[in-house]
C-alpha cells in the first residue's frame, strides 16, 4: 500500500470536484481557518492574563467546555462571544475588513 501525503490527497480530491463543490470547500476551509486563528488568539490572551479556561469561563458566564471549543477552533465564534471574551480579558474587539489578495 502506498501512502499519500495530505497535500497530494487534497489536490487529488479538489481535482475531481465541480466548480460549485470546490467553492463550497473553499468557503468551509476559510471559515475553519478563521475559527482556528481566533481561538488561538483567545488562548494566547487568556494565558497572558494568567487565567485558566475555567476562570475565563466564569468571567464570561459560560462553561469551561465552551472555552475549550472556542480555543480549539471547533466552533466559529459570534461577534457577541468575541466581545464577551475581550471584556473578560480586559481587551477590546477591533474588526477590520480588507480587500482580499
C-alpha positions in Angstrom: 0.0 0.0 0.0 1.4 3.4 -1.0 0.8 6.2 1.5 -0.2 9.6 0.1 0.6 12.9 1.6 -2.1 15.2 2.8 -1.2 17.7 0.2 -1.4 15.2 -2.6 -4.7 13.8 -1.3 -6.2 17.2 -1.1 -5.0 18.1 -4.6 -6.5 14.8 -5.9 -9.8 15.4 -4.3 -10.0 19.0 -5.3 -9.2 18.0 -8.9 -12.4 15.9 -9.2 -14.7 18.5 -7.7 -17.1 20.6 -9.7 -16.8 24.3 -9.5 -19.7 24.5 -7.0 -18.2 21.8 -4.8 -14.8 23.5 -4.9 -16.4 26.9 -4.0 -18.2 25.2 -1.1 -15.0 23.6 0.1 -13.1 26.8 -0.1 -15.8 28.6 2.0 -15.7 25.9 4.6 -11.9 25.9 4.7 -11.8 29.7 5.2 -14.4 29.5 8.0 -12.5 26.7 9.7 -9.2 28.6 9.4 -10.8 31.8 10.8 -12.2 29.9 13.8 -8.8 28.3 14.5 -6.9 31.6 14.3 -9.4 33.4 16.5 -9.3 30.5 19.0 -5.5 30.7 19.1 -5.6 34.4 19.8 -8.1 34.0 22.6 -5.9 31.2 24.1 -2.8 33.4 23.9 -4.7 36.3 25.5 -6.1 34.1 28.3 -2.6 32.7 29.1 -1.1 36.2 29.0 -3.7 37.3 31.5 -2.8 34.3 33.7 -6.2 32.8 33.6 -7.3 29.2 33.3 -10.1 28.2 30.9 -12.4 27.8 33.9 -11.6 31.3 35.2 -12.2 32.8 31.8 -15.5 30.9 31.5 -16.6 32.2 34.9 -15.9 35.8 33.8 -17.8 35.2 30.5 -20.7 33.4 32.2 -20.2 30.2 30.3 -18.6 26.8 30.8 -15.0 25.7 30.6 -16.0 23.2 27.8 -17.2 26.2 25.8 -13.9 27.9 26.2 -12.1 24.7 25.2 -14.2 24.5 22.0 -13.6 28.2 21.3 -9.9 28.0 21.8 -9.5 24.8 19.7 -11.4 26.4 16.8 -14.1 23.7 17.0 -16.7 26.4 16.9 -16.8 29.7 15.0 -17.4 32.5 17.5 -20.0 35.1 17.1 -19.2 38.8 17.5 -21.1 38.7 20.8 -18.9 35.9 22.0 -15.8 37.7 20.9 -17.0 40.8 22.7 -17.6 38.9 25.9 -14.2 37.2 25.7 -12.5 40.6 25.1 -14.3 42.2 28.0 -13.4 39.3 30.3 -9.8 39.6 29.3 -9.7 43.4 29.6 -9.4 43.8 25.8 -11.4 45.3 23.0 -12.5 43.8 19.8 -11.3 45.6 16.7 -12.8 44.3 13.4 -11.2 45.4 10.2 -12.2 44.4 6.7 -9.5 44.3 3.9 -9.6 43.7 0.2 -8.7 40.1 -0.5 -5.5 39.3 -2.2 
